[in-house]
C-alpha cells in the first residue's frame, strides 16, 4: 500500500510539472520547393509542439506550377506524415487558387475552416500560432470568413522583403506574389504577424555534400529528404536555401534570433525577424536524427 501511495504521489507530482504542449497549425506549399519538407520535418519532430493540422496551400500562380499545386502538396504531406508515423495529425486540403479579386474574396476550404475551428478553441488570452510557409490564402480566407478569430491567432510567415534601415517592406517575392490579395488582407488588418523576410531567410544556405554527410542513413525520413533534394526540378542542386526551415527554427528557438517590431504596414502588430543563427538551426535539425 505504501508503495502504491508513493507511486500515485510521483505521478501527480510529475504530471503537475509537465509543460503543456504548444498548439500550432502549419500551412505549407509542400510540393513547391525542397525547403518545405525540411521545415515540416523539423516541426513534426518538435516534442514541445502539438500540431493540430497540416494544411496544404496553392502555388498556382507560379510559372512552373503543376496542374493542381495544392493537391500535390496535400499528397506530399501524407507521405511525410506516414514516414514519421504521424497519421493522427489532421491533413487538410486548402484552396486550389488564390483569393478572388471581388465579392467574397475568401477561398472556402477545409484548411480555412480548420483554422477557424481551432482558433475558437483557444482559451481567453491565448493565441493559436498559424505557421504559413507559402501563400497566405488559407489563413487570410479564414480571417475574412470569420473576423472574430483575428484576436485569437498569431500568423508566422515566410514572405516579403524588408529594408530595416528605411523601414520599408516589398512584396515581390514568391510567397507574396502567389496571393497578393491575401497579403493585403493581413497586412492591413490588426492580426498579430511575425514575418521572416526573404533577405533574412536567405542566410539559411546548406550545401548538398554537407546534408548527405550529416543525414544519409540516419532515418528513413532523412533519406527521403535527400532523395527529394536530388529529384526536385531546379538548378540549385549543390547548395540550397532552406527558407522555410529558417522560420521553423526561429519559432522553436527564439533565443537564437533577433525579432523587432516594425513599421511600414497598415497593420500595427507586425514583427520581423532581423537576425538568425542559420548554423544553429541546421545543426538543430541534424541533431533530431542523432
TORMAR-355454 format. One record per residue: x, y, z of N, C-alpha, C in turn; residue in one letter. Coordinates in steps of 0.2 Angstrom, whole numbers, padded with zeros to 4 digits, always signed. Layout:
REM TORMAR-355454
XYZXYZXYZA...
//
This chain:
REM TORMAR-355454
+0004-0006+0000+0000+0000+0000+0004+0006+0000X+0010+0006+0004+0014+0012+0004+0017+0013-0002X+0019+0008-0006+0022+0009-0012+0017+0012-0017X+0011+0010-0017+0006+0012-0021+0005+0020-0020X+0005+0022-0014+0004+0029-0012+0009+0033-0015X+0015+0031-0014+0021+0034-0017+0021+0035-0024X+0019+0029-0028+0018+0030-0035+0013+0035-0037X+0008+0035-0034+0002+0040-0036+0005+0047-0034X+0008+0048-0029+0011+0054-0027+0016+0057-0033X+0020+0052-0035+0025+0054-0040+0022+0055-0047X+0016+0052-0049+0013+0053-0055+0010+0060-0054X+0007+0062-0049+0003+0068-0048+0009+0074-0048X+0014+0072-0045+0020+0077-0045+0022+0079-0052X+0024+0074-0055+0027+0075-0062+0022+0077-0067X+0015+0075-0066+0010+0077-0071+0009+0085-0070X+0009+0087-0064+0008+0094-0062+0014+0099-0065X+0020+0096-0065+0026+0100-0068+0026+0099-0075X+0023+0095-0079+0023+0094-0086+0021+0101-0089X+0025+0103-0094+0023+0109-0098+0018+0107-0103X+0013+0111-0104+0008+0110-0109+0011+0111-0116X+0010+0107-0121+0012+0107-0127+0009+0114-0131X+0014+0117-0135+0011+0122-0139+0007+0120-0145X+0001+0122-0145-0003+0120-0151-0002+0125-0157X-0001+0122-0163+0000+0125-0169-0003+0122-0175X-0004+0126-0180-0006+0124-0186-0001+0126-0191X+0001+0121-0196+0006+0123-0201+0002+0123-0208X+0004+0128-0212+0001+0129-0218+0006+0129-0223X+0007+0125-0228+0013+0125-0232+0011+0123-0240X+0015+0125-0244+0015+0123-0251+0021+0118-0252X+0020+0112-0249+0025+0107-0248+0028+0105-0255X+0024+0104-0260+0027+0102-0266+0031+0107-0270X+0031+0113-0268+0034+0119-0272+0041+0118-0272X+0045+0118-0266+0052+0118-0265+0054+0113-0260X+0060+0111-0260+0063+0106-0255+0063+0109-0248X+0063+0115-0247+0064+0118-0240+0058+0117-0236X+0052+0116-0239+0046+0115-0235+0046+0108-0232X+0049+0103-0235+0050+0096-0232+0054+0096-0226X+0060+0100-0227+0064+0100-0221+0061+0104-0215X+0058+0109-0217+0054+0113-0211+0049+0109-0208X+0045+0106-0212+0039+0102-0209+0042+0096-0205X+0047+0093-0207+0050+0088-0203+0052+0090-0197X+0056+0096-0197+0058+0099-0190+0052+0100-0186X+0047+0103-0188+0041+0104-0184+0038+0098-0181X+0037+0093-0185+0034+0087-0183+0039+0083-0178X+0045+0084-0178+0050+0081-0173+0050+0085-0167X+0047+0091-0166+0047+0095-0160+0043+0093-0155X+0046+0090-0149+0042+0087-0144+0038+0092-0140X+0039+0099-0140+0035+0103-0136+0029+0106-0140X+0028+0104-0146+0023+0106-0150+0018+0101-0151X+0011+0103-0151+0006+0099-0153+0003+0102-0160X+0004+0098-0165+0002+0101-0172-0005+0098-0173X-0009+0103-0173-0017+0102-0174-0019+0100-0181X-0015+0103-0186-0017+0102-0193-0011+0104-0197X-0010+0100-0202-0005+0101-0208-0009+0103-0214X-0009+0109-0216-0014+0112-0221-0009+0112-0228X-0013+0111-0233-0009+0112-0240-0012+0118-0243X-0007+0122-0246-0009+0128-0249-0007+0128-0256X-0010+0133-0260-0008+0133-0268-0002+0137-0269X+0001+0136-0275+0006+0140-0278+0004+0140-0285X-0002+0141-0287-0005+0140-0294-0002+0146-0298X-0001+0152-0295+0001+0157-0300+0009+0157-0302X+0012+0152-0299+0019+0151-0301+0020+0149-0309X+0025+0151-0312+0026+0149-0319+0028+0142-0320X+0030+0139-0315+0032+0132-0315+0027+0127-0311X+0021+0130-0309+0016+0126-0305+0014+0120-0309X+0013+0115-0305+0009+0109-0308+0002+0110-0309X-0002+0106-0312-0009+0107-0314-0013+0108-0307X-0012+0105-0302-0015+0106-0296-0010+0106-0290X-0008+0112-0289-0002+0113-0284-0004+0111-0277X-0010+0113-0275-0012+0112-0268-0013+0104-0267X-0016+0100-0272-0017+0093-0271-0010+0090-0271X-0005+0092-0275+0002+0089-0275+0005+0090-0268X+0004+0096-0265+0006+0097-0258+0003+0093-0253X-0004+0092-0254-0008+0088-0249-0005+0081-0249X-0004+0078-0255-0002+0071-0255+0005+0070-0253X+0009+0075-0254+0016+0075-0251+0016+0075-0243X+0011+0079-0241+0010+0080-0233+0009+0073-0231X+0004+0069-0234+0003+0062-0232+0009+0058-0232X+0013+0058-0237+0019+0054-0237+0023+0056-0231X+0024+0062-0230+0029+0064-0224+0026+0062-0218X+0019+0063-0217+0016+0061-0210+0017+0053-0210X+0016+0049-0215+0017+0042-0215+0024+0040-0213X+0029+0044-0216+0036+0042-0214+0038+0043-0207X+0035+0048-0204+0036+0050-0197+0031+0046-0192X+0026+0042-0195+0021+0039-0191+0017+0044-0187X+0015+0050-0191+0011+0055-0188+0004+0055-0191X+0001+0050-0193-0005+0050-0196-0011+0052-0192X-0010+0053-0186-0015+0056-0181-0016+0063-0182X-0011+0067-0185-0012+0074-0187-0016+0075-0193X-0021+0079-0192-0026+0081-0197-0022+0084-0203X-0024+0081-0209-0021+0084-0215-0026+0087-0219X-0026+0093-0220-0032+0097-0223-0030+0100-0230X-0035+0099-0235-0034+0102-0241-0036+0110-0241X-0032+0114-0244-0033+0121-0244-0036+0123-0251X-0036+0130-0252-0039+0132-0259-0034+0130-0264X-0037+0129-0270-0033+0127-0276-0031+0133-0280X-0034+0139-0278-0032+0145-0282-0031+0151-0277X-0028+0156-0279-0028+0162-0274-0034+0165-0273X-0035+0170-0269-0041+0173-0267-0044+0177-0273X-0051+0178-0272-0054+0182-0278-0053+0189-0277X-0054+0193-0283-0052+0200-0283-0058+0204-0281X-0064+0201-0281-0070+0205-0280-0075+0200-0275X-0081+0204-0273-0086+0200-0269-0083+0197-0263X-0085+0191-0262-0082+0186-0257-0076+0184-0259X-0070+0188-0257-0064+0186-0259-0061+0180-0256X-0064+0177-0250-0061+0171-0247-0062+0165-0251X-0057+0161-0251-0057+0154-0254-0059+0149-0248X-0065+0147-0249-0068+0142-0243-0065+0135-0244X-0062+0133-0239-0058+0126-0240-0058+0123-0233X-0057+0117-0233-0056+0113-0227-0051+0116-0222X-0045+0118-0225-0040+0122-0221-0042+0128-0218X-0046+0132-0222-0048+0139-0219-0053+0137-0213X-0057+0133-0214-0062+0131-0208-0059+0128-0202X-0053+0124-0204-0050+0121-0198-0046+0126-0194X-0043+0131-0197-0040+0137-0194-0046+0140-0189X-0051+0142-0192-0057+0145-0188-0059+0140-0182X-0060+0134-0183-0062+0130-0178-0057+0129-0172X-0051+0129-0174-0045+0128-0169-0044+0135-0165X-0045+0140-0169-0044+0147-0166-0049+0148-0160X-0056+0146-0162-0061+0147-0157-0060+0142-0151X-0056+0137-0151-0055+0133-0146-0050+0135-0141X-0046+0141-0143-0041+0143-0138-0044+0147-0132X-0041+0146-0127-0043+0149-0120-0042+0157-0121X-0046+0160-0117-0046+0168-0117-0039+0170-0115X-0036+0175-0119-0029+0177-0119-0024+0173-0122X-0026+0167-0125-0021+0164-0129-0022+0164-0136X-0017+0164-0140-0017+0164-0147-0015+0158-0151X-0018+0156-0156-0016+0150-0160-0011+0152-0165X-0005+0149-0165+0000+0151-0170-0001+0147-0176X-0002+0151-0182-0003+0148-0188+0003+0149-0192X+0007+0144-0193+0014+0145-0197+0013+0144-0204X+0014+0149-0208+0012+0149-0215+0019+0149-0219X+0020+0144-0223+0026+0143-0226+0026+0145-0234X+0020+0147-0236+0018+0148-0243+0014+0154-0244X+0009+0154-0248+0004+0159-0249+0000+0159-0243X-0003+0165-0242-0007+0167-0236-0014+0165-0237X-0016+0162-0243-0023+0161-0245-0027+0158-0240X-0025+0153-0236-0030+0149-0232-0031+0153-0225X-0026+0156-0223-0026+0160-0216-0030+0167-0218X-0029+0170-0223-0032+0176-0225-0040+0175-0226X-0041+0169-0229-0048+0167-0231-0052+0166-0224X-0048+0163-0219-0051+0161-0213-0053+0168-0209X-0049+0173-0210-0050+0179-0207-0056+0183-0210X-0056+0182-0216-0062+0185-0220-0069+0182-0218X-0068+0175-0218-0074+0171-0217-0077+0173-0210X-0072+0173-0205-0074+0174-0198-0069+0179-0195X-0071+0185-0195-0066+0191-0192-0066+0190-0185X-0070+0186-0181-0069+0186-0174-0063+0182-0172X-0060+0178-0177-0054+0175-0175-0047+0179-0175X-0048+0185-0177-0042+0190-0178-0038+0190-0171X-0041+0191-0165-0038+0192-0159-0036+0185-0156X-0038+0180-0160-0036+0173-0157-0031+0169-0161X-0028+0172-0166-0022+0169-0170-0016+0174-0170X-0010+0171-0171-0004+0174-0172-0001+0171-0179X+0000+0175-0184+0002+0172-0190+0010+0173-0190X+0013+0167-0192+0020+0167-0193+0021+0165-0200X+0025+0169-0204+0025+0169-0211+0032+0170-0214X+0034+0166-0219+0040+0167-0223+0037+0171-0229X+0039+0177-0230+0037+0181-0235+0039+0188-0235X+0039+0192-0241+0041+0199-0242+0048+0200-0241X+0051+0206-0242+0057+0208-0240+0057+0214-0236X+0062+0216-0232+0061+0222-0228+0068+0225-0227X+0068+0232-0229+0073+0236-0228+0073+0239-0221X+0077+0236-0216+0077+0238-0209+0079+0245-0208X+0084+0248-0212+0086+0255-0211+0080+0260-0213X+0077+0258-0219+0072+0263-0221+0065+0261-0219X+0064+0256-0215+0058+0253-0213+0053+0252-0218X+0055+0249-0224+0050+0248-0229+0050+0241-0232X+0044+0238-0232+0043+0232-0235+0042+0232-0242X+0044+0226-0246+0042+0225-0253+0038+0218-0253X+0034+0217-0258+0030+0211-0259+0031+0209-0266X+0037+0208-0268+0038+0205-0275+0041+0198-0274X+0041+0195-0268+0044+0188-0268+0039+0183-0270X+0041+0177-0270+0037+0171-0272+0031+0171-0268X+0031+0170-0261+0026+0169-0257+0021+0175-0258X+0023+0181-0258+0018+0186-0259+0015+0186-0265X+0018+0185-0271+0015+0185-0277+0010+0180-0278X+0011+0174-0275+0007+0169-0276-0001+0171-0273X-0001+0176-0269-0008+0178-0267-0007+0185-0264X-0006+0190-0268-0005+0197-0266-0012+0200-0262X-0018+0197-0264-0024+0199-0261-0024+0197-0253X-0021+0191-0252-0021+0188-0245-0016+0192-0241X-0010+0194-0244-0005+0198-0241-0009+0205-0239X-0012+0208-0243-0016+0214-0242-0021+0213-0236X-0025+0208-0236-0030+0207-0231-0026+0207-0224X-0021+0203-0223-0017+0203-0217-0013+0209-0215X-0010+0212-0220-0005+0217-0218-0009+0224-0217X-0016+0224-0219-0020+0230-0217-0025+0228-0212X-0024+0223-0208-0028+0221-0203-0025+0222-0196X-0027+0220-0191-0024+0220-0184-0022+0214-0182X-0022+0209-0186-0019+0202-0184-0012+0202-0182X-0010+0199-0177-0003+0198-0175+0001+0194-0180X+0006+0197-0183+0010+0194-0188+0018+0194-0186X+0021+0188-0187+0028+0188-0186+0031+0185-0193X+0035+0189-0196+0037+0188-0203+0045+0187-0203X+0047+0182-0206+0054+0182-0208+0055+0184-0215X+0058+0189-0217+0058+0191-0224+0063+0187-0228X+0063+0187-0234+0067+0183-0238+0074+0185-0238X+0076+0192-0237+0083+0194-0236+0086+0192-0230X+0082+0190-0225+0085+0187-0219+0085+0179-0219X+0080+0176-0222+0079+0169-0223+0085+0166-0227X+0087+0171-0232+0092+0169-0237+0098+0166-0234X+0099+0168-0227+0106+0165-0224+0105+0158-0223X+0100+0155-0224+0099+0148-0222+0101+0143-0228X+0107+0144-0230+0110+0140-0235+0114+0134-0233X+0112+0128-0236+0115+0122-0235+0118+0119-0241X+0124+0116-0240+0127+0113-0246+0125+0105-0246X+0124+0103-0252+0121+0096-0253+0126+0091-0250X+0133+0092-0251+0138+0087-0248+0137+0087-0241X+0136+0093-0237+0135+0093-0230+0129+0089-0228X+0124+0090-0232+0117+0087-0230+0118+0079-0231X+0121+0077-0236+0122+0070-0237+0126+0067-0231X+0132+0070-0230+0136+0068-0225+0133+0067-0218X+0129+0072-0216+0126+0073-0209+0119+0069-0209X+0116+0067-0214+0109+0065-0214+0108+0058-0217X+0112+0056-0222+0111+0049-0225+0112+0044-0220X+0107+0039-0221+0106+0033-0217+0104+0034-0210X+0103+0040-0208+0101+0042-0201+0094+0040-0199X+0089+0040-0204+0082+0039-0203+0079+0038-0209X+0074+0034-0210+0070+0034-0217+0068+0041-0219X+0066+0045-0215+0063+0052-0217+0069+0056-0219X+0075+0055-0216+0081+0059-0218+0083+0057-0225X+0083+0051-0227+0084+0048-0233+0079+0051-0238X+0073+0051-0236+0068+0054-0240+0069+0061-0242X+0071+0065-0237+0073+0072-0238+0078+0073-0244X+0084+0069-0243+0089+0069-0248+0087+0067-0255X+0083+0062-0255+0080+0060-0262+0076+0065-0265X+0072+0069-0261+0068+0074-0264+0073+0080-0266X+0078+0081-0262+0083+0086-0264+0086+0085-0271X+0088+0078-0272+0091+0076-0279+0086+0076-0284X+0079+0075-0283+0075+0073-0288+0071+0080-0290X+0071+0085-0286+0067+0091-0287+0070+0094-0293X+0065+0097-0297+0067+0100-0304+0069+0108-0302X+0075+0109-0301+0078+0116-0301+0085+0115-0302X+0088+0121-0303+0095+0121-0305+0100+0121-0299X+0098+0123-0293+0102+0123-0287+0103+0117-0283X+0106+0112-0287+0107+0105-0284+0112+0105-0279X+0118+0109-0279+0123+0108-0275+0123+0112-0268X+0119+0117-0268+0118+0121-0262+0110+0124-0263X+0107+0123-0257+0100+0126-0257+0099+0131-0251X+0094+0135-0252+0092+0140-0247+0086+0136-0244X+0086+0134-0238+0081+0131-0234+0077+0136-0231X+0073+0140-0235+0070+0146-0232+0065+0145-0227X+0061+0140-0228+0056+0138-0223+0059+0135-0216X+0064+0132-0217+0067+0129-0211+0069+0135-0206X+0071+0141-0209+0073+0147-0205+0068+0149-0201X+0061+0149-0203+0056+0151-0199+0054+0146-0194X+0054+0140-0195+0053+0135-0190+0058+0135-0185X+0064+0136-0186+0070+0136-0181+0069+0143-0177X+0067+0148-0180+0066+0154-0176+0061+0154-0171X+0055+0150-0173+0050+0150-0168+0051+0145-0163X+0055+0139-0164+0057+0135-0159+0062+0137-0154X+0067+0141-0157+0072+0144-0153+0073+0151-0154X+0068+0155-0150+0068+0162-0150+0075+0165-0148X+0078+0162-0144+0084+0164-0141+0090+0164-0146X+0089+0161-0152+0094+0161-0157+0093+0166-0163X+0088+0170-0162+0086+0175-0167+0085+0182-0164X+0085+0187-0168+0083+0194-0166+0076+0196-0169X+0071+0198-0166+0065+0200-0169+0063+0207-0166X+0061+0211-0171+0059+0218-0169+0053+0220-0172X+0049+0224-0168+0043+0227-0171+0044+0232-0176X+0041+0232-0181+0042+0236-0187+0036+0241-0189X+0038+0246-0193+0033+0250-0196+0033+0249-0204X+0029+0253-0207+0028+0252-0215+0022+0248-0217X+0018+0245-0212+0012+0242-0213+0006+0246-0210X+0000+0245-0213-0006+0247-0210-0007+0244-0204X-0005+0237-0204-0006+0233-0198-0001+0235-0193X-0004+0237-0187+0001+0240-0181+0004+0234-0177X+0003+0228-0179+0005+0222-0175+0010+0217-0179X+0015+0220-0182+0019+0216-0186+0026+0216-0183X+0029+0210-0182+0036+0210-0180+0040+0206-0186X+0046+0208-0186+0051+0205-0191+0057+0202-0188X+0059+0196-0191+0065+0193-0188+0070+0196-0192X+0075+0199-0188+0080+0203-0191+0087+0199-0192X+0088+0195-0187+0094+0191-0187+0093+0184-0185X+0096+0179-0189+0095+0172-0187+0102+0168-0186X+0102+0163-0182+0108+0159-0182+0107+0153-0186X+0109+0154-0193+0107+0148-0198+0111+0142-0196X+0117+0143-0194+0121+0137-0192+0118+0133-0187X+0116+0136-0182+0112+0133-0176+0106+0129-0178X+0102+0133-0182+0096+0130-0185+0097+0124-0189X+0102+0123-0193+0103+0117-0197+0106+0112-0192X+0110+0113-0188+0113+0108-0183+0107+0105-0179X+0103+0110-0177+0097+0108-0173+0093+0102-0177X+0092+0103-0183+0088+0098-0187+0092+0092-0187X+0098+0092-0189+0103+0086-0189+0103+0082-0183X+0103+0086-0177+0103+0083-0171+0096+0079-0169X+0091+0080-0173+0085+0077-0172+0086+0069-0174X+0090+0068-0178+0091+0061-0181+0097+0058-0177X+0101+0061-0173+0107+0058-0169+0104+0054-0163X
//
